[in-house]
Amino acid sequence: MTTQDWLQLLGGVAGGVAAVGALTAVFKAATVSVDDQHVALVTVFGRFTQKLSRPGLHMVPSKLFPWVQVRHVSKARDFRSYKGIHVNDARGTTMLVDLWVELHIVDSVKSTFAVTDWDTALQSVVAHASISILGKSDFQQVLQDRQELGERLRADIAREAERWGLSIDSAFIQQIELLPEVATELSKTIAARLERATAEIEALGRLEVAQLEADTLREVATLVAQARAQYPLAVGAALEALKADPEVLAAYHALYELSQLRPGRTIAFRGFDGAQAMRSVEAAMLQAMPADAGAPDGAPLLPHR
């Protein structure tokens, strides 16, 4: 082959490659690829003309013109986290609320053309719903009813987002905080309430203890009175049984008389026989001597009973 033939061959190969590249570029420019859970919107001079929702490759010859644009919109489930929303509760306490919102696009045309920026608009709706719903409850109720309040927030946000082709799947209250100065005041209030509750519990406990002691003393006094009432009956029954044996009964009476005497305080005089006889009045004037003290010489000892 001559040099001219080689040049013609190389020129033909280069032309073929260029033609293939040009055809490939034209093909790419005239087609639209749609991924799974995505939608392609075709606009002409900014006006919506066609929606491509089936995944795959679509031929759009008009895409070759510069005034034809294609917008890809994802319909997959997405989320937004909104932090530090300032909300005043029913008592005026300022709370910082963090919300988690899960959503997905159900109408790609509305989400693209019905609102300029649905993300910014949704943020405003979430803030307004938080203030209107959470502001009707106090801080303690918000902490206790987070799930119920989250469902109410979801329903309220969903009504507004539906106009933009959005579906709100769920809304959660992630975190609730207080401003530092508010938290300090709340801690003092809680401490005061705990002290007051402790004092009330202690006072109630003292009253209950006093009532229990009074009830116990009353029951004990009742039982003691019943026991004392049974004592004379038992003694009477025993004496009645002793009457069957006069000697035993007489011995009992003698012992009972002796038991009533107090040593050192009582002088029992039964008289003297013979010339040393003494009247009872004279005997009553005598003083008792200790049991361990001896009598003077020739003086008789008086019995102590």
GUKOL-792406 format. One record per residue (C-alpha): residue in one letter; residue number from 1; x, z, y. Coordinates in pm, whole numbers, plus 50000, padded with zeros to 5 digits. Each point is the difference from the previous one (the first is absolute). Layout:
N
> rest; nr; east; up; north
> a; NUM; X; Z; Y .
...
***
This chain:
305
> rest; nr; east; up; north
> m; 1; 50000; 50000; 50000 .
> t; 2; 50118; 49917; 50342 .
> t; 3; 50021; 50234; 50291 .
> q; 4; 49688; 49854; 50148 .
> d; 5; 49807; 50070; 49679 .
> w; 6; 50113; 50364; 50004 .
> l; 7; 49891; 50037; 50357 .
> q; 8; 49660; 49854; 49919 .
> l; 9; 49966; 50239; 49702 .
> l; 10; 50093; 50303; 50205 .
> g; 11; 49766; 49890; 50277 .
> g; 12; 49718; 49964; 49748 .
> v; 13; 50064; 50346; 49853 .
> a; 14; 50016; 50155; 50344 .
> g; 15; 49681; 49827; 50101 .
> g; 16; 49826; 50122; 49684 .
> v; 17; 50111; 50357; 50058 .
> a; 18; 49886; 49978; 50361 .
> a; 19; 49667; 49855; 49892 .
> v; 20; 49950; 50279; 49744 .
> g; 21; 50087; 50261; 50260 .
> a; 22; 49763; 49844; 50248 .
> l; 23; 49722; 49984; 49744 .
> t; 24; 50065; 50363; 49904 .
> a; 25; 49987; 50107; 50364 .
> v; 26; 49677; 49805; 50052 .
> f; 27; 49851; 50153; 49685 .
> k; 28; 50087; 50352; 50111 .
> a; 29; 49865; 49931; 50346 .
> a; 30; 49675; 49863; 49858 .
> t; 31; 49939; 50280; 49746 .
> v; 32; 49912; 50370; 50025 .
> s; 33; 50100; 50258; 49736 .
> v; 34; 49755; 50288; 49952 .
> d; 35; 50118; 50312; 49817 .
> d; 36; 49787; 50238; 49798 .
> q; 37; 49782; 50232; 50215 .
> h; 38; 50075; 49786; 50303 .
> v; 39; 49794; 49754; 50207 .
> a; 40; 50123; 49709; 50212 .
> l; 41; 49805; 49917; 50317 .
> v; 42; 50041; 49653; 50153 .
> t; 43; 49946; 49963; 50374 .
> v; 44; 49994; 49696; 50222 .
> f; 45; 50082; 50067; 50364 .
> g; 46; 49944; 50369; 49922 .
> r; 47; 49650; 49944; 49855 .
> f; 48; 49934; 50097; 49641 .
> t; 49; 49922; 49701; 49778 .
> q; 50; 50081; 50082; 49637 .
> k; 51; 50062; 50299; 49768 .
> l; 52; 50214; 49969; 49689 .
> s; 53; 49938; 50296; 49768 .
> r; 54; 50091; 49864; 49654 .
> p; 55; 50358; 50089; 49901 .
> g; 56; 50224; 49696; 49962 .
> l; 57; 50110; 49692; 50191 .
> h; 58; 49752; 49823; 50229 .
> m; 59; 50035; 49658; 50168 .
> v; 60; 49935; 50016; 50374 .
> p; 61; 50116; 49666; 50148 .
> s; 62; 49891; 50100; 50347 .
> k; 63; 50266; 50268; 49992 .
> l; 64; 50249; 49729; 50092 .
> f; 65; 49869; 50007; 50354 .
> p; 66; 50142; 50268; 50231 .
> w; 67; 49657; 50116; 50121 .
> v; 68; 49903; 50105; 49648 .
> q; 69; 50107; 50353; 49906 .
> v; 70; 49964; 50205; 49680 .
> r; 71; 49963; 50379; 50000 .
> h; 72; 50052; 50204; 49685 .
> v; 73; 49789; 50316; 49965 .
> s; 74; 50057; 50260; 49729 .
> k; 75; 49693; 50145; 49828 .
> a; 76; 50198; 50253; 49798 .
> r; 77; 49929; 50368; 50037 .
> d; 78; 50193; 50153; 50288 .
> f; 79; 50028; 50334; 50180 .
> r; 80; 50054; 50139; 50346 .
> s; 81; 50136; 50342; 50093 .
> y; 82; 49895; 50145; 50335 .
> k; 83; 50199; 50307; 50103 .
> g; 84; 49961; 50253; 50278 .
> i; 85; 49639; 49933; 50103 .
> h; 86; 49909; 50268; 50257 .
> v; 87; 49661; 50154; 49923 .
> n; 88; 49833; 50303; 50163 .
> d; 89; 49782; 50190; 49755 .
> a; 90; 49665; 50165; 50080 .
> r; 91; 50179; 50304; 50149 .
> g; 92; 50241; 49796; 50210 .
> t; 93; 50302; 50043; 49773 .
> t; 94; 50230; 49696; 50018 .
> m; 95; 50088; 49859; 49657 .
> l; 96; 50247; 49729; 49901 .
> v; 97; 49841; 49800; 49718 .
> d; 98; 50171; 49748; 49771 .
> l; 99; 49768; 49746; 49832 .
> w; 100; 50061; 49763; 49709 .
> v; 101; 49767; 49697; 49983 .
> e; 102; 49990; 49750; 49712 .
> l; 103; 49842; 49659; 50066 .
> h; 104; 49991; 49634; 49908 .
> i; 105; 49876; 49680; 50165 .
> v; 106; 49674; 49862; 49860 .
> d; 107; 49942; 49730; 50263 .
> s; 108; 50321; 49834; 50109 .
> v; 109; 49824; 49787; 50262 .
> k; 110; 49856; 50302; 50183 .
> s; 111; 50324; 50197; 49977 .
> t; 112; 50187; 49708; 50160 .
> f; 113; 49756; 49862; 50257 .
> a; 114; 49739; 50274; 50066 .
> v; 115; 50256; 50237; 50151 .
> t; 116; 50328; 49943; 50179 .
> d; 117; 50191; 50269; 49806 .
> w; 118; 49798; 50191; 49744 .
> d; 119; 50290; 50239; 49932 .
> t; 120; 50002; 50128; 50360 .
> a; 121; 49620; 50006; 50011 .
> l; 122; 49988; 50199; 49675 .
> q; 123; 50240; 50256; 50143 .
> s; 124; 49766; 50058; 50294 .
> v; 125; 49700; 50030; 49766 .
> v; 126; 50180; 50253; 49780 .
> a; 127; 50094; 50215; 50301 .
> h; 128; 49643; 49991; 50135 .
> a; 129; 49848; 50085; 49661 .
> s; 130; 50243; 50291; 49954 .
> i; 131; 49913; 50148; 50339 .
> s; 132; 49623; 49959; 49955 .
> i; 133; 49980; 50132; 49642 .
> l; 134; 50275; 50262; 49980 .
> g; 135; 49921; 50126; 50351 .
> k; 136; 49663; 50132; 49877 .
> s; 137; 50165; 50247; 49759 .
> d; 138; 50239; 50283; 50060 .
> f; 139; 50354; 50014; 49864 .
> q; 140; 49908; 50208; 49695 .
> q; 141; 49714; 49768; 49900 .
> v; 142; 50228; 49698; 50030 .
> l; 143; 50247; 50165; 49762 .
> q; 144; 49728; 50090; 49751 .
> d; 145; 49801; 49674; 50010 .
> r; 146; 50279; 49743; 50018 .
> q; 147; 49858; 49786; 49719 .
> e; 148; 49648; 49992; 50142 .
> l; 149; 50128; 49929; 50352 .
> g; 150; 50223; 49724; 49863 .
> e; 151; 49699; 49830; 49844 .
> r; 152; 49810; 50023; 50327 .
> l; 153; 50296; 49848; 50182 .
> r; 154; 50015; 49715; 49747 .
> a; 155; 49630; 49921; 50045 .
> d; 156; 50024; 50007; 50380 .
> i; 157; 50314; 49781; 50010 .
> a; 158; 49855; 49758; 49743 .
> r; 159; 49696; 49928; 50219 .
> e; 160; 50223; 49885; 50285 .
> a; 161; 50258; 49820; 49784 .
> e; 162; 49734; 49797; 49822 .
> r; 163; 49961; 49786; 50313 .
> w; 164; 50364; 49893; 49962 .
> g; 165; 49977; 49911; 49631 .
> l; 166; 50169; 50323; 49884 .
> s; 167; 49894; 50230; 49720 .
> i; 168; 50106; 50366; 50028 .
> d; 169; 50056; 50126; 49646 .
> s; 170; 50091; 50360; 50078 .
> a; 171; 50111; 50237; 50274 .
> f; 172; 50194; 50321; 49948 .
> i; 173; 50098; 50283; 50232 .
> q; 174; 50368; 50028; 49911 .
> q; 175; 50110; 50286; 50220 .
> i; 176; 49865; 50226; 50272 .
> e; 177; 50231; 50175; 50243 .
> l; 178; 49963; 50209; 50311 .
> l; 179; 50197; 49998; 50322 .
> p; 180; 50273; 50269; 49999 .
> e; 181; 49832; 50215; 50264 .
> v; 182; 49662; 49965; 49828 .
> a; 183; 50155; 50093; 49665 .
> t; 184; 50151; 50315; 50157 .
> e; 185; 49667; 50109; 50146 .
> l; 186; 49824; 49927; 49673 .
> s; 187; 50253; 50210; 49810 .
> k; 188; 49939; 50293; 50235 .
> t; 189; 49625; 49962; 49960 .
> i; 190; 50027; 49993; 49621 .
> a; 191; 50227; 50306; 50003 .
> a; 192; 49749; 50190; 50216 .
> r; 193; 49717; 49903; 49766 .
> l; 194; 50201; 50115; 49699 .
> e; 195; 50071; 50336; 50164 .
> r; 196; 49635; 50045; 50087 .
> a; 197; 49892; 49903; 49650 .
> t; 198; 50256; 50241; 49852 .
> a; 199; 49872; 50285; 50218 .
> e; 200; 49641; 49925; 49902 .
> i; 201; 50090; 49994; 49631 .
> e; 202; 50189; 50329; 50028 .
> a; 203; 49711; 50165; 50187 .
> l; 204; 49753; 49872; 49743 .
> g; 205; 50226; 50128; 49723 .
> r; 206; 50016; 50347; 50156 .
> l; 207; 49622; 50008; 50032 .
> e; 208; 49956; 49897; 49639 .
> v; 209; 50251; 50263; 49885 .
> a; 210; 49821; 50269; 50202 .
> q; 211; 49666; 49890; 49858 .
> l; 212; 50143; 50006; 49648 .
> e; 213; 50140; 50350; 50051 .
> a; 214; 49667; 50121; 50136 .
> d; 215; 49813; 49850; 49705 .
> t; 216; 50250; 50156; 49759 .
> l; 217; 49971; 50344; 50161 .
> r; 218; 49623; 49977; 49989 .
> e; 219; 50002; 49908; 49633 .
> v; 220; 50251; 50276; 49921 .
> a; 221; 49791; 50256; 50192 .
> t; 222; 49691; 49890; 49809 .
> l; 223; 50178; 50038; 49667 .
> v; 224; 50143; 50340; 50099 .
> a; 225; 49656; 50121; 50108 .
> q; 226; 49853; 49883; 49672 .
> a; 227; 50279; 50178; 49810 .
> r; 228; 49946; 50322; 50197 .
> a; 229; 49632; 49981; 49930 .
> q; 230; 50076; 49980; 49628 .
> y; 231; 50235; 50302; 50008 .
> p; 232; 49732; 50275; 50044 .
> l; 233; 49793; 49836; 49730 .
> a; 234; 50295; 50005; 49761 .
> v; 235; 50082; 50364; 50085 .
> g; 236; 49638; 50099; 49955 .
> a; 237; 49986; 49829; 49666 .
> a; 238; 50322; 50180; 49892 .
> l; 239; 49865; 50342; 50110 .
> e; 240; 49679; 49930; 49820 .
> a; 241; 50204; 49936; 49686 .
> l; 242; 50200; 50324; 50056 .
> k; 243; 49683; 50206; 50001 .
> a; 244; 49992; 49964; 49627 .
> d; 245; 50309; 50225; 49979 .
> p; 246; 49966; 50298; 50242 .
> e; 247; 50362; 50119; 49950 .
> v; 248; 50145; 49662; 50096 .
> l; 249; 49768; 49983; 50300 .
> a; 250; 50108; 50347; 50115 .
> a; 251; 50369; 49904; 49964 .
> y; 252; 49938; 49686; 50205 .
> h; 253; 49838; 50200; 50281 .
> a; 254; 50293; 50245; 50000 .
> l; 255; 50252; 49717; 50022 .
> y; 256; 49800; 49832; 50276 .
> e; 257; 49999; 50321; 50204 .
> l; 258; 50378; 50032; 49962 .
> s; 259; 50052; 49637; 50100 .
> q; 260; 49831; 50065; 50333 .
> l; 261; 50255; 50266; 50096 .
> r; 262; 50298; 49893; 50215 .
> p; 263; 50322; 50199; 49942 .
> g; 264; 50141; 50154; 50320 .
> r; 265; 49669; 49975; 50185 .
> t; 266; 49754; 50189; 49780 .
> i; 267; 50003; 50364; 49889 .
> a; 268; 49782; 50068; 49704 .
> f; 269; 49923; 50374; 49975 .
> r; 270; 49821; 50136; 49704 .
> g; 271; 50050; 50370; 50080 .
> f; 272; 50207; 50284; 49855 .
> d; 273; 49906; 50250; 49738 .
> g; 274; 50024; 50372; 50042 .
> a; 275; 50144; 50177; 50306 .
> q; 276; 50144; 49678; 50147 .
> a; 277; 49656; 49850; 50047 .
> m; 278; 49972; 49791; 50324 .
> r; 279; 49707; 49862; 50180 .
> s; 280; 49958; 49623; 50029 .
> v; 281; 50038; 50015; 50379 .
> e; 282; 50335; 50172; 49968 .
> a; 283; 50114; 49752; 49740 .
> a; 284; 49910; 49709; 50229 .
> m; 285; 50237; 50136; 50266 .
> l; 286; 50302; 49983; 49767 .
> q; 287; 50254; 49713; 50042 .
> a; 288; 50109; 49798; 49700 .
> m; 289; 50366; 50009; 49909 .
> p; 290; 50197; 49703; 49867 .
> a; 291; 49984; 49963; 49628 .
> d; 292; 50377; 50038; 49962 .
> a; 293; 50028; 50306; 50226 .
> g; 294; 50022; 50338; 49830 .
> a; 295; 49777; 50293; 50100 .
> p; 296; 50148; 50318; 50151 .
> d; 297; 50079; 50283; 49771 .
> g; 298; 49682; 50162; 49878 .
> a; 299; 49772; 49737; 50169 .
> p; 300; 49770; 49799; 49781 .
> l; 301; 50007; 49617; 50011 .
> l; 302; 49683; 49820; 50095 .
> p; 303; 49903; 49709; 49779 .
> h; 304; 50001; 49655; 50166 .
> r; 305; 49752; 49753; 49875 .
***
